[in-house]
């Protein structure tokens, strides 16, 4: 089932950790709001229970407003194979919600390097995927969504035998790991890389390797913008508690090989169904 074909519903509440909730820095915010955001430095945590009309229930989070670590403490919906929610932490622009001081959105042609680190503790029941969600827009504004753009997911760990949207393309090796690549269209280009050997943490994961692979396949347009880098859990059924730990994203800092983005954007496009392994 194409569970990514969806309409997002936003009843967005921006929570200021100090003002709106009266919480001091370093305290824990507890919320069962379906779509609330908490600002932590240049990052934001979102509850993002976006599919309550199809997946009724309640979701609650406990959020550390100093570190950004959060735990999904309750998620009593049963929705597999559909996704009910995606509680997450992010930097950039998420459907018109902008994290403070972020360097994103950024034109892909200006992107020289991008790395990220993240760790999490899952509960191995039910159906879910702990994944990065990286968004690409065809304009600087994301207020109206990502139609005409792309969504790149990197599934680090997953349970429940629910496949991504689209069709399986094949196997690829990126940043020293093996991945199974899926691709389709859900109103925007949808790309998913599933770790062949699931992990619960990554350190300095090379996002550029995935972006260059997608440029070479024609899934991304080099004139688009990298809008947001997100990390969270697509919850369908059970899988709680789920804890997201340390998360960081580095854009155009300490780039070892500047100019590789331009080379990838200018390289000949390959068939969408041909697996590719970019040169290291």
CORPE-V762027 format. One record per pair of residues at least 24 apart in sequence whose C-alpha atoms are under 10 Angstrom apart, sorted by the first residue. I is the first residue (numbers start at 1). J is the second residue. If there is no record, write none. Layout:
# CORPE-V762027
I_J, I_J
This chain:
# CORPE-V762027
1_80, 1_81, 1_82, 1_162, 1_163, 1_164, 1_165, 1_166, 2_81, 2_82, 2_162, 2_163, 2_164, 2_165, 2_166, 2_167, 2_184, 2_185, 2_186, 3_80, 3_81, 3_82, 3_83, 3_84, 3_162, 3_163, 3_164, 3_165, 3_166, 3_186, 4_82, 4_83, 4_164, 4_165, 4_166, 4_184, 4_185, 4_186, 4_187, 4_190, 5_82, 5_165, 5_185, 5_186, 5_187, 5_188, 6_50, 6_51, 6_82, 6_83, 6_186, 6_187, 7_50, 7_51, 7_187, 8_48, 8_49, 8_50, 8_51, 8_95, 8_145, 9_34, 9_35, 9_48, 9_49, 9_50, 9_51, 9_52, 9_53, 10_34, 10_35, 10_36, 10_48, 10_49, 10_50, 10_51, 10_95, 11_35, 11_36, 11_48, 11_49, 11_50, 12_36, 12_37, 12_46, 12_47, 12_48, 12_97, 13_37, 13_38, 13_46, 13_47, 14_38, 14_39, 14_44, 14_46, 14_97, 15_39, 15_44, 15_45, 15_46, 16_40, 16_65, 17_63, 17_64, 17_65, 17_66, 18_65, 23_65, 24_65, 24_66, 25_64, 25_65, 25_66, 25_67, 26_63, 26_64, 26_65, 26_66, 26_67, 26_68, 27_63, 27_64, 27_65, 27_66, 27_67, 28_61, 28_62, 28_63, 28_64, 28_65, 28_66, 28_67, 28_68, 28_69, 28_70, 29_61, 29_62, 29_63, 29_64, 29_65, 29_70, 30_60, 30_61, 30_62, 30_63, 30_64, 30_70, 30_71, 30_72, 30_73, 31_59, 31_60, 31_61, 31_62, 31_63, 31_72, 31_73, 32_58, 32_59, 32_60, 32_61, 32_62, 32_72, 32_73, 32_74, 32_75, 33_58, 33_59, 33_60, 33_61, 34_58, 34_59, 34_60, 34_61, 34_85, 34_87, 35_85, 35_87, 36_87, 37_87, 37_88, 37_89, 37_97, 37_99, 38_63, 38_64, 38_65, 38_68, 38_89, 38_99, 39_65, 39_66, 39_68, 39_89, 39_90, 39_99, 39_100, 40_64, 40_65, 40_66, 40_67, 40_68, 40_69, 40_89, 40_90, 40_99, 40_100, 41_65, 41_66, 41_67, 41_68, 41_91, 41_99, 41_100, 41_101, 41_102, 42_90, 42_91, 42_92, 42_98, 42_99, 42_100, 42_101, 42_102, 42_103, 43_67, 43_68, 43_89, 43_90, 43_91, 43_92, 43_98, 43_99, 43_100, 43_101, 43_102, 43_230, 43_247, 43_248, 43_249, 44_68, 44_88, 44_89, 44_90, 44_91, 44_92, 44_94, 44_97, 44_98, 44_99, 44_100, 44_230, 45_69, 45_70, 45_87, 45_88, 45_89, 45_90, 45_91, 45_99, 45_230, 45_231, 45_232, 46_70, 46_86, 46_87, 46_88, 46_89, 46_90, 46_94, 46_97, 46_230, 46_232, 47_72, 47_85, 47_86, 47_87, 47_88, 47_89, 47_232, 48_84, 48_85, 48_86, 48_87, 48_88, 48_232, 48_234, 49_75, 49_83, 49_84, 49_85, 49_86, 49_87, 49_234, 49_235, 50_83, 50_84, 50_85, 50_86, 50_87, 51_79, 51_82, 51_83, 51_84, 51_85, 51_86, 52_77, 52_79, 52_83, 52_84, 52_85, 53_84, 54_78, 54_79, 54_82, 54_83, 54_84, 55_79, 55_80, 55_82, 55_83, 55_84, 55_85, 55_236, 55_237, 56_84, 57_84, 59_84, 59_85, 59_87, 60_87, 61_87, 61_241, 61_242, 61_243, 62_243, 63_243, 63_244, 67_245, 67_246, 67_247, 68_244, 68_245, 68_246, 68_247, 69_119, 69_120, 69_243, 69_244, 69_245, 69_246, 69_247, 70_120, 70_232, 70_242, 70_243, 70_244, 70_245, 70_246, 71_120, 71_121, 71_122, 71_240, 71_241, 71_242, 71_243, 71_244, 71_245, 72_122, 72_233, 72_235, 72_239, 72_240, 72_241, 72_242, 72_243, 72_244, 73_239, 73_240, 73_241, 73_242, 73_243, 74_238, 74_239, 74_240, 74_241, 74_242, 75_235, 75_236, 75_237, 75_238, 75_239, 75_240, 75_241, 75_242, 76_236, 76_237, 76_238, 76_239, 76_240, 77_235, 77_236, 77_237, 77_238, 78_126, 78_127, 78_235, 78_236, 78_237, 78_238, 79_127, 79_235, 79_236, 79_237, 79_238, 80_126, 80_127, 80_128, 80_160, 80_161, 80_162, 80_235, 80_236, 80_237, 80_238, 81_127, 81_128, 81_160, 81_161, 81_162, 81_163, 81_164, 81_235, 81_236, 81_237, 82_127, 82_128, 82_162, 82_234, 82_235, 82_236, 82_237, 83_127, 83_128, 83_129, 83_162, 83_233, 83_234, 83_235, 83_236, 83_237, 84_128, 84_234, 84_235, 84_236, 84_237, 85_128, 85_232, 85_233, 85_234, 85_235, 85_236, 86_128, 86_129, 86_130, 86_131, 86_133, 86_230, 86_231, 86_232, 86_233, 86_234, 86_235, 86_236, 87_130, 87_230, 87_231, 87_232, 87_233, 87_234, 87_235, 87_242, 87_244, 88_130, 88_131, 88_132, 88_133, 88_230, 88_231, 88_232, 88_233, 88_234, 88_244, 89_132, 89_229, 89_230, 89_231, 89_232, 89_233, 89_244, 89_245, 89_246, 89_247, 89_248, 90_132, 90_133, 90_134, 90_228, 90_229, 90_230, 90_231, 90_232, 90_247, 90_248, 90_249, 91_227, 91_228, 91_229, 91_230, 91_231, 91_248, 91_249, 92_134, 92_135, 92_142, 92_226, 92_227, 92_228, 92_229, 92_230, 93_135, 93_136, 93_137, 93_140, 93_141, 93_142, 93_143, 93_226, 93_227, 93_228, 93_229, 93_230, 94_134, 94_135, 94_141, 94_142, 94_143, 94_145, 94_146, 94_227, 94_228, 94_229, 94_230, 95_135, 95_141, 95_142, 95_143, 95_144, 95_145, 95_146, 95_227, 95_228, 96_141, 96_142, 96_143, 96_144, 96_145, 97_141, 97_142, 97_143, 98_141, 98_142, 98_143, 98_227, 98_228, 99_228, 102_228, 102_251, 103_226, 103_227, 103_228, 103_250, 103_251, 103_252, 104_140, 104_225, 104_226, 104_227, 104_228, 104_229, 104_251, 105_135, 105_136, 105_137, 105_139, 105_140, 105_141, 105_142, 105_224, 105_225, 105_226, 105_227, 105_228, 105_229, 106_136, 106_137, 106_139, 106_140, 106_224, 106_225, 106_226, 106_227, 106_228, 106_251, 107_136, 107_137, 107_138, 107_139, 107_140, 107_222, 107_223, 107_224, 107_225, 107_226, 107_227, 108_136, 108_211, 108_220, 108_221, 108_222, 108_223, 108_224, 108_225, 108_226, 108_227, 108_261, 108_262, 108_265, 109_221, 109_222, 109_223, 109_224, 109_225, 109_226, 109_259, 109_261, 109_262, 109_263, 109_264, 109_265, 110_222, 110_223, 110_225, 110_226, 110_252, 110_259, 110_261, 110_262, 111_208, 111_225, 111_226, 111_251, 111_252, 111_258, 111_259, 111_260, 111_261, 111_262, 112_208, 112_251, 112_252, 112_253, 112_254, 112_255, 112_256, 112_257, 112_258, 112_259, 112_260, 112_261, 112_262, 113_206, 113_207, 113_208, 113_209, 113_250, 113_251, 113_252, 113_253, 113_254, 113_255, 113_256, 113_257, 113_258, 113_259, 113_260, 113_261, 114_204, 114_205, 114_206, 114_207, 114_208, 114_209, 114_211, 114_229, 114_249, 114_250, 114_251, 114_252, 114_253, 114_254, 114_255, 115_203, 115_204, 115_205, 115_206, 115_207, 115_208, 115_209, 115_248, 115_249, 115_250, 115_251, 115_252, 115_253, 115_255, 116_202, 116_203, 116_204, 116_205, 116_206, 116_207, 116_229, 116_230, 116_231, 116_247, 116_248, 116_249, 116_250, 116_251, 117_201, 117_202, 117_203, 117_204, 117_205, 117_206, 117_231, 117_245, 117_246, 117_247, 117_248, 117_249, 117_250, 118_200, 118_201, 118_202, 118_203, 118_204, 118_205, 118_231, 118_232, 118_244, 118_245, 118_246, 118_247, 118_248, 118_249, 119_156, 119_199, 119_200, 119_201, 119_202, 119_203, 119_231, 119_243, 119_244, 119_245, 119_246, 119_247, 119_248, 120_157, 120_199, 120_200, 120_201, 120_202, 120_231, 120_232, 120_233, 120_242, 120_243, 120_244, 120_245, 120_246, 120_247, 121_200, 121_201, 121_240, 121_241, 121_242, 121_243, 121_244, 121_245, 122_157, 122_158, 122_200, 122_233, 122_239, 122_240, 122_241, 122_242, 122_243, 122_244, 123_159, 123_238, 123_239, 123_240, 123_241, 123_242, 123_243, 124_157, 124_158, 124_159, 124_160, 124_238, 124_239, 124_240, 124_241, 124_242, 125_159, 125_160, 125_237, 125_238, 125_239, 125_240, 125_241, 126_158, 126_159, 126_160, 126_161, 126_235, 126_236, 126_237, 126_238, 126_239, 126_240, 127_158, 127_159, 127_160, 127_161, 127_162, 127_234, 127_235, 127_236, 127_237, 127_238, 127_239, 128_155, 128_157, 128_158, 128_159, 128_160, 128_161, 128_162, 128_233, 128_234, 128_235, 128_236, 128_237, 128_238, 128_239, 128_240, 129_154, 129_155, 129_156, 129_157, 129_158, 129_159, 129_160, 129_162, 129_163, 129_164, 129_194, 129_232, 129_233, 129_234, 129_235, 129_236, 129_239, 130_154, 130_155, 130_156, 130_157, 130_158, 130_159, 130_198, 130_199, 130_200, 130_231, 130_232, 130_233, 130_234, 130_235, 130_242, 130_244, 131_155, 131_156, 131_157, 131_158, 131_192, 131_193, 131_194, 131_195, 131_200, 131_230, 131_231, 131_232, 131_233, 131_234, 132_156, 132_192, 132_193, 132_229, 132_230, 132_231, 132_232, 132_233, 132_234, 133_191, 133_192, 133_228, 133_229, 133_230, 133_231, 133_232, 133_233, 133_234, 134_191, 134_207, 134_211, 134_226, 134_227, 134_228, 134_229, 134_230, 134_231, 135_190, 135_225, 135_226, 135_227, 135_228, 135_229, 135_230, 136_188, 136_189, 136_220, 136_221, 136_224, 136_225, 136_226, 136_227, 136_228, 136_229, 137_188, 137_220, 137_221, 137_223, 137_224, 137_225, 137_226, 137_227, 137_228, 138_220, 138_221, 138_222, 138_223, 138_224, 138_225, 138_226, 138_227, 139_223, 139_224, 139_225, 139_226, 139_227, 140_224, 140_225, 140_226, 140_227, 141_225, 141_227, 142_227, 142_228, 145_187, 145_188, 146_187, 146_188, 146_189, 146_227, 147_186, 147_187, 147_188, 147_189, 148_185, 148_187, 148_188, 148_189, 148_224, 149_187, 149_188, 149_189, 149_190, 149_219, 149_220, 149_221, 149_224, 149_225, 149_226, 149_227, 150_185, 150_186, 150_187, 150_188, 150_189, 150_190, 150_191, 150_219, 150_220, 150_221, 150_224, 150_225, 150_226, 150_227, 151_183, 151_185, 151_186, 151_188, 151_189, 151_190, 151_191, 151_192, 151_219, 151_220, 151_227, 151_228, 152_183, 152_189, 152_190, 152_191, 152_192, 152_193, 152_210, 152_211, 152_214, 152_219, 152_220, 152_229, 153_181, 153_182, 153_190, 153_191, 153_192, 153_193, 153_194, 153_210, 153_229, 153_230, 153_231, 154_179, 154_180, 154_181, 154_191, 154_192, 154_193, 154_194, 154_195, 154_207, 154_210, 154_231, 155_179, 155_180, 155_192, 155_193, 155_194, 155_195, 155_196, 155_198, 155_199, 155_231, 155_232, 155_233, 155_234, 156_193, 156_194, 156_195, 156_196, 156_197, 156_198, 156_199, 156_200, 156_201, 156_202, 157_194, 157_195, 157_196, 157_197, 157_198, 157_199, 157_200, 157_201, 157_233, 158_194, 158_195, 158_198, 158_199, 158_200, 158_233, 158_234, 158_235, 158_239, 159_235, 159_236, 159_237, 159_239, 160_236, 160_237, 160_239, 162_236, 163_192, 163_194, 164_190, 164_191, 164_192, 164_193, 164_194, 165_190, 165_191, 165_192, 166_190, 166_191, 166_192, 167_191, 167_192, 167_273, 168_192, 168_193, 168_273, 169_193, 169_272, 169_273, 169_274, 169_275, 169_276, 170_273, 170_274, 170_275, 170_276, 171_196, 171_274, 171_275, 171_276, 171_277, 172_196, 172_213, 172_274, 172_275, 172_276, 172_277, 172_278, 173_209, 173_210, 173_275, 173_276, 173_277, 173_278, 174_205, 174_206, 174_207, 174_208, 174_209, 174_210, 174_213, 174_276, 174_277, 174_278, 174_279, 174_280, 175_204, 175_205, 175_206, 175_207, 175_208, 175_209, 175_210, 175_277, 175_278, 175_280, 176_205, 176_206, 176_280, 180_275, 181_273, 181_275, 181_276, 182_273, 183_219, 183_272, 183_273, 184_219, 189_219, 189_220, 190_219, 191_219, 191_220, 200_244, 201_244, 201_245, 201_246, 201_247, 202_247, 203_247, 203_248, 204_248, 204_249, 204_250, 205_249, 206_250, 207_249, 207_250, 207_251, 208_251, 208_260, 208_261, 208_264, 209_260, 209_261, 209_264, 209_277, 209_278, 209_279, 209_280, 210_277, 210_278, 211_261, 211_264, 211_265, 212_260, 212_261, 212_262, 212_263, 212_264, 212_265, 212_267, 212_278, 213_264, 213_265, 213_269, 213_270, 213_275, 213_276, 213_277, 213_278, 213_279, 214_264, 214_265, 214_269, 214_270, 214_272, 214_276, 215_261, 215_264, 215_265, 215_266, 215_267, 215_268, 215_269, 215_270, 216_263, 216_264, 216_265, 216_266, 216_267, 216_268, 216_269, 216_270, 216_271, 216_272, 216_276, 216_278, 217_267, 217_268, 217_269, 217_270, 217_271, 217_272, 217_273, 217_274, 217_275, 217_276, 218_265, 218_268, 218_269, 218_270, 218_271, 218_272, 219_269, 219_270, 219_272, 220_265, 221_265, 222_261, 222_262, 222_264, 222_265, 222_266, 223_265
